Amino acid sequence: MATLHDIERRIASVESTRQITHTMEMVSRTKIRRAQRKVDAATPYAYSMEELLGNLSIMGKTTARLPHDEVRTTLIVCIVSDRGLAGGFNANVLRRAEQIMKEREAQDQNVQIAVCGKKGISYFKFRGVKPIMAFRDLSADPRVEEAEALADYAQESYLSGKVDKVICLFNHVKNAAEQELTEDYVVPINLEHFVPDEYWPSLKKAITETDDDPNYSEGMIEFEPDETTVLDNLLPEYLSGYFFYALIDSASAEQSARHMAMKNATENADDMIDSLKQQHNRIRQGAITTEINEIVSGADCADMGAQES
């Protein structure tokens, strides 16, 4: 049975841990706002680029849109964090990546891994998987250079035939308390997958618009030198923008996940402290009752001895 000293020492330990988790909760709350501002600032550019690329794709053809005849090699881009204490933030992405690897290998396909975040690097290193690309110490504050490196490798590998499909895995901020695992097929480009219908009227109408006037006729826009050339030159910018948006979205999700994890840890510490204090009071009250009973018993024995004498 635990003594009063043991319980007091445990209460002090839990209170110390609570101070740490509460501080991390407050820090994460501040970082969430800063990370979300980056996402909000990049969102209009991301949607505009997707809309422009989609409209051009209707008119022109690009090899980056055409799927290869056979999928022999798949590149998986895993975006996780450099630090832990974020609940299941990293585990969800890494487990899904390992599941895809096993599925592809069962089909006699090769799998390449590109990892952003120390947790992902350690995870695959422990399993004997060497990433083709690895970035660390950038998960909380991603840079454009990181996104450009991913985009350049993905495009060059796909166009040269070294890679037949590129998949990106990261956590998307669904709301302040929830993150959603996102699995995007980046290359070959699937516009219906990347561009929700609510952001622009219809892909089939390209950049033209209809009018209620029965005499209205759709106009044409000419691209120089041609639509395909413009599209091929726009594609690297699109890929860089996509990966950068995924990186900052993941950074925002990381802070949200850590905030919720630390908040839950703080609440659990409060519950544990209350439980330990109740246990401490019960033991202390039991000790006092025992002492009173011993004193009373001793006094009774003294009275009986006096009466006998």
Contacts in CASP RR format, 6 or more apart in sequence:
PFRMAT RR
TARGET T0000
AUTHOR 0000-0000-0000
METHOD contacts of the structure
MODEL  1
MATLHDIERRIASVESTRQITHTMEMVSRTKIRRAQRKVDAATPYAYSME
ELLGNLSIMGKTTARLPHDEVRTTLIVCIVSDRGLAGGFNANVLRRAEQI
MKEREAQDQNVQIAVCGKKGISYFKFRGVKPIMAFRDLSADPRVEEAEAL
ADYAQESYLSGKVDKVICLFNHVKNAAEQELTEDYVVPINLEHFVPDEYW
PSLKKAITETDDDPNYSEGMIEFEPDETTVLDNLLPEYLSGYFFYALIDS
ASAEQSARHMAMKNATENADDMIDSLKQQHNRIRQGAITTEINEIVSGAD
CADMGAQES
2 10 0 8 1.000
2 279 0 8 1.000
2 283 0 8 1.000
3 283 0 8 1.000
4 280 0 8 1.000
4 283 0 8 1.000
4 284 0 8 1.000
4 287 0 8 1.000
7 276 0 8 1.000
7 279 0 8 1.000
7 280 0 8 1.000
7 283 0 8 1.000
8 280 0 8 1.000
10 276 0 8 1.000
11 273 0 8 1.000
11 276 0 8 1.000
11 277 0 8 1.000
11 280 0 8 1.000
14 269 0 8 1.000
14 272 0 8 1.000
14 273 0 8 1.000
14 276 0 8 1.000
15 269 0 8 1.000
15 273 0 8 1.000
17 265 0 8 1.000
17 269 0 8 1.000
18 266 0 8 1.000
18 269 0 8 1.000
18 270 0 8 1.000
18 273 0 8 1.000
21 262 0 8 1.000
21 265 0 8 1.000
21 266 0 8 1.000
21 269 0 8 1.000
22 262 0 8 1.000
22 266 0 8 1.000
24 85 0 8 1.000
24 258 0 8 1.000
24 262 0 8 1.000
25 259 0 8 1.000
25 262 0 8 1.000
25 263 0 8 1.000
25 266 0 8 1.000
28 255 0 8 1.000
28 256 0 8 1.000
28 258 0 8 1.000
28 259 0 8 1.000
28 262 0 8 1.000
29 259 0 8 1.000
31 140 0 8 1.000
31 255 0 8 1.000
32 176 0 8 1.000
32 252 0 8 1.000
32 255 0 8 1.000
32 256 0 8 1.000
32 259 0 8 1.000
35 140 0 8 1.000
35 248 0 8 1.000
35 251 0 8 1.000
35 252 0 8 1.000
35 254 0 8 1.000
35 255 0 8 1.000
36 173 0 8 1.000
36 252 0 8 1.000
38 248 0 8 1.000
38 251 0 8 1.000
38 252 0 8 1.000
39 173 0 8 1.000
39 245 0 8 1.000
39 248 0 8 1.000
39 249 0 8 1.000
39 252 0 8 1.000
42 241 0 8 1.000
42 244 0 8 1.000
42 245 0 8 1.000
42 248 0 8 1.000
43 245 0 8 1.000
45 241 0 8 1.000
46 241 0 8 1.000
46 242 0 8 1.000
46 245 0 8 1.000
47 199 0 8 1.000
49 234 0 8 1.000
49 237 0 8 1.000
49 238 0 8 1.000
49 241 0 8 1.000
50 191 0 8 1.000
50 194 0 8 1.000
50 195 0 8 1.000
50 199 0 8 1.000
50 238 0 8 1.000
51 195 0 8 1.000
51 199 0 8 1.000
51 200 0 8 1.000
52 234 0 8 1.000
53 189 0 8 1.000
53 191 0 8 1.000
53 231 0 8 1.000
53 234 0 8 1.000
53 235 0 8 1.000
53 238 0 8 1.000
54 191 0 8 1.000
54 195 0 8 1.000
54 203 0 8 1.000
55 203 0 8 1.000
55 206 0 8 1.000
55 207 0 8 1.000
56 223 0 8 1.000
56 227 0 8 1.000
56 230 0 8 1.000
56 231 0 8 1.000
56 234 0 8 1.000
57 65 0 8 1.000
57 189 0 8 1.000
57 191 0 8 1.000
57 231 0 8 1.000
58 203 0 8 1.000
58 204 0 8 1.000
58 206 0 8 1.000
59 206 0 8 1.000
59 223 0 8 1.000
59 227 0 8 1.000
60 226 0 8 1.000
60 227 0 8 1.000
60 228 0 8 1.000
60 231 0 8 1.000
61 228 0 8 1.000
61 231 0 8 1.000
62 189 0 8 1.000
62 228 0 8 1.000
62 231 0 8 1.000
62 232 0 8 1.000
62 235 0 8 1.000
63 159 0 8 1.000
63 232 0 8 1.000
64 155 0 8 1.000
64 158 0 8 1.000
64 159 0 8 1.000
64 187 0 8 1.000
64 188 0 8 1.000
64 189 0 8 1.000
64 232 0 8 1.000
64 235 0 8 1.000
65 188 0 8 1.000
65 189 0 8 1.000
66 188 0 8 1.000
67 164 0 8 1.000
67 165 0 8 1.000
67 188 0 8 1.000
68 161 0 8 1.000
68 164 0 8 1.000
68 165 0 8 1.000
68 188 0 8 1.000
70 164 0 8 1.000
71 109 0 8 1.000
71 164 0 8 1.000
71 165 0 8 1.000
72 109 0 8 1.000
72 110 0 8 1.000
72 164 0 8 1.000
73 109 0 8 1.000
73 110 0 8 1.000
73 111 0 8 1.000
73 112 0 8 1.000
73 162 0 8 1.000
73 163 0 8 1.000
73 164 0 8 1.000
73 165 0 8 1.000
74 100 0 8 1.000
74 104 0 8 1.000
74 109 0 8 1.000
74 110 0 8 1.000
74 111 0 8 1.000
74 112 0 8 1.000
74 163 0 8 1.000
74 164 0 8 1.000
74 165 0 8 1.000
74 166 0 8 1.000
74 167 0 8 1.000
75 111 0 8 1.000
75 112 0 8 1.000
75 113 0 8 1.000
75 114 0 8 1.000
75 132 0 8 1.000
75 154 0 8 1.000
75 157 0 8 1.000
75 163 0 8 1.000
75 165 0 8 1.000
75 166 0 8 1.000
75 167 0 8 1.000
76 97 0 8 1.000
76 100 0 8 1.000
76 101 0 8 1.000
76 111 0 8 1.000
76 112 0 8 1.000
76 113 0 8 1.000
76 114 0 8 1.000
76 167 0 8 1.000
76 168 0 8 1.000
76 169 0 8 1.000
77 114 0 8 1.000
77 116 0 8 1.000
77 150 0 8 1.000
77 154 0 8 1.000
77 166 0 8 1.000
77 167 0 8 1.000
77 168 0 8 1.000
77 169 0 8 1.000
77 186 0 8 1.000
77 243 0 8 1.000
78 93 0 8 1.000
78 94 0 8 1.000
78 97 0 8 1.000
78 113 0 8 1.000
78 114 0 8 1.000
78 115 0 8 1.000
78 116 0 8 1.000
78 120 0 8 1.000
78 169 0 8 1.000
78 170 0 8 1.000
79 93 0 8 1.000
79 116 0 8 1.000
79 117 0 8 1.000
79 139 0 8 1.000
79 168 0 8 1.000
79 169 0 8 1.000
79 170 0 8 1.000
79 171 0 8 1.000
79 246 0 8 1.000
79 247 0 8 1.000
79 250 0 8 1.000
80 89 0 8 1.000
80 90 0 8 1.000
80 93 0 8 1.000
80 94 0 8 1.000
80 115 0 8 1.000
80 116 0 8 1.000
80 117 0 8 1.000
80 119 0 8 1.000
80 120 0 8 1.000
80 123 0 8 1.000
80 139 0 8 1.000
80 170 0 8 1.000
80 250 0 8 1.000
81 89 0 8 1.000
81 90 0 8 1.000
81 117 0 8 1.000
81 118 0 8 1.000
81 119 0 8 1.000
81 139 0 8 1.000
81 140 0 8 1.000
81 250 0 8 1.000
81 254 0 8 1.000
82 117 0 8 1.000
82 118 0 8 1.000
82 119 0 8 1.000
82 136 0 8 1.000
82 137 0 8 1.000
82 138 0 8 1.000
82 139 0 8 1.000
82 140 0 8 1.000
83 118 0 8 1.000
83 119 0 8 1.000
83 139 0 8 1.000
83 140 0 8 1.000
83 258 0 8 1.000
84 90 0 8 1.000
84 119 0 8 1.000
84 258 0 8 1.000
85 258 0 8 1.000
85 261 0 8 1.000
85 262 0 8 1.000
86 254 0 8 1.000
86 257 0 8 1.000
86 258 0 8 1.000
86 261 0 8 1.000
87 257 0 8 1.000
87 258 0 8 1.000
87 260 0 8 1.000
87 261 0 8 1.000
88 257 0 8 1.000
88 261 0 8 1.000
89 171 0 8 1.000
89 179 0 8 1.000
89 253 0 8 1.000
89 254 0 8 1.000
89 257 0 8 1.000
89 258 0 8 1.000
90 119 0 8 1.000
90 120 0 8 1.000
90 123 0 8 1.000
92 171 0 8 1.000
92 181 0 8 1.000
93 169 0 8 1.000
93 170 0 8 1.000
93 171 0 8 1.000
93 181 0 8 1.000
94 119 0 8 1.000
94 120 0 8 1.000
94 123 0 8 1.000
96 169 0 8 1.000
96 181 0 8 1.000
96 183 0 8 1.000
97 113 0 8 1.000
97 169 0 8 1.000
98 127 0 8 1.000
100 111 0 8 1.000
100 167 0 8 1.000
101 111 0 8 1.000
101 113 0 8 1.000
101 129 0 8 1.000
104 110 0 8 1.000
104 111 0 8 1.000
105 111 0 8 1.000
112 132 0 8 1.000
112 163 0 8 1.000
113 124 0 8 1.000
113 129 0 8 1.000
113 130 0 8 1.000
113 131 0 8 1.000
113 132 0 8 1.000
114 131 0 8 1.000
114 132 0 8 1.000
114 133 0 8 1.000
114 134 0 8 1.000
114 150 0 8 1.000
114 153 0 8 1.000
115 121 0 8 1.000
115 124 0 8 1.000
115 131 0 8 1.000
115 133 0 8 1.000
115 134 0 8 1.000
115 135 0 8 1.000
116 134 0 8 1.000
116 135 0 8 1.000
116 138 0 8 1.000
116 139 0 8 1.000
116 142 0 8 1.000
116 146 0 8 1.000
116 150 0 8 1.000
116 247 0 8 1.000
116 250 0 8 1.000
117 134 0 8 1.000
117 135 0 8 1.000
117 136 0 8 1.000
117 138 0 8 1.000
117 139 0 8 1.000
118 136 0 8 1.000
118 137 0 8 1.000
118 139 0 8 1.000
121 131 0 8 1.000
121 134 0 8 1.000
121 136 0 8 1.000
124 130 0 8 1.000
124 131 0 8 1.000
132 153 0 8 1.000
133 149 0 8 1.000
133 150 0 8 1.000
133 153 0 8 1.000
135 146 0 8 1.000
135 149 0 8 1.000
138 146 0 8 1.000
138 247 0 8 1.000
139 250 0 8 1.000
139 251 0 8 1.000
139 254 0 8 1.000
140 251 0 8 1.000
140 254 0 8 1.000
140 255 0 8 1.000
141 251 0 8 1.000
142 244 0 8 1.000
142 247 0 8 1.000
142 248 0 8 1.000
142 250 0 8 1.000
142 251 0 8 1.000
144 240 0 8 1.000
144 244 0 8 1.000
146 243 0 8 1.000
146 244 0 8 1.000
146 247 0 8 1.000
147 240 0 8 1.000
147 241 0 8 1.000
147 242 0 8 1.000
147 243 0 8 1.000
147 244 0 8 1.000
147 247 0 8 1.000
148 240 0 8 1.000
148 243 0 8 1.000
150 239 0 8 1.000
150 243 0 8 1.000
151 236 0 8 1.000
151 239 0 8 1.000
151 240 0 8 1.000
151 241 0 8 1.000
151 242 0 8 1.000
151 243 0 8 1.000
152 236 0 8 1.000
154 163 0 8 1.000
154 166 0 8 1.000
154 186 0 8 1.000
154 187 0 8 1.000
154 239 0 8 1.000
155 187 0 8 1.000
155 235 0 8 1.000
155 236 0 8 1.000
155 239 0 8 1.000
157 163 0 8 1.000
157 166 0 8 1.000
158 164 0 8 1.000
158 166 0 8 1.000
158 187 0 8 1.000
158 188 0 8 1.000
163 187 0 8 1.000
165 185 0 8 1.000
165 187 0 8 1.000
165 188 0 8 1.000
166 185 0 8 1.000
166 186 0 8 1.000
166 187 0 8 1.000
167 183 0 8 1.000
167 184 0 8 1.000
167 185 0 8 1.000
167 186 0 8 1.000
168 182 0 8 1.000
168 183 0 8 1.000
168 184 0 8 1.000
168 186 0 8 1.000
168 242 0 8 1.000
168 243 0 8 1.000
168 246 0 8 1.000
169 181 0 8 1.000
169 182 0 8 1.000
169 183 0 8 1.000
170 182 0 8 1.000
170 246 0 8 1.000
170 247 0 8 1.000
170 249 0 8 1.000
170 250 0 8 1.000
170 253 0 8 1.000
171 179 0 8 1.000
171 180 0 8 1.000
171 181 0 8 1.000
171 182 0 8 1.000
171 249 0 8 1.000
171 250 0 8 1.000
171 253 0 8 1.000
171 254 0 8 1.000
171 257 0 8 1.000
172 179 0 8 1.000
172 180 0 8 1.000
172 181 0 8 1.000
172 182 0 8 1.000
172 249 0 8 1.000
172 250 0 8 1.000
172 253 0 8 1.000
173 179 0 8 1.000
173 180 0 8 1.000
173 249 0 8 1.000
173 252 0 8 1.000
173 253 0 8 1.000
173 256 0 8 1.000
174 180 0 8 1.000
176 256 0 8 1.000
177 256 0 8 1.000
177 260 0 8 1.000
178 256 0 8 1.000
179 253 0 8 1.000
179 256 0 8 1.000
179 257 0 8 1.000
182 246 0 8 1.000
184 193 0 8 1.000
184 194 0 8 1.000
184 242 0 8 1.000
184 246 0 8 1.000
185 193 0 8 1.000
186 239 0 8 1.000
186 242 0 8 1.000
187 239 0 8 1.000
189 235 0 8 1.000
191 203 0 8 1.000
192 203 0 8 1.000
194 242 0 8 1.000
195 203 0 8 1.000
201 209 0 8 1.000
207 221 0 8 1.000
208 218 0 8 1.000
208 219 0 8 1.000
208 220 0 8 1.000
209 218 0 8 1.000
210 216 0 8 1.000
210 218 0 8 1.000
223 229 0 8 1.000
223 230 0 8 1.000
224 230 0 8 1.000
END
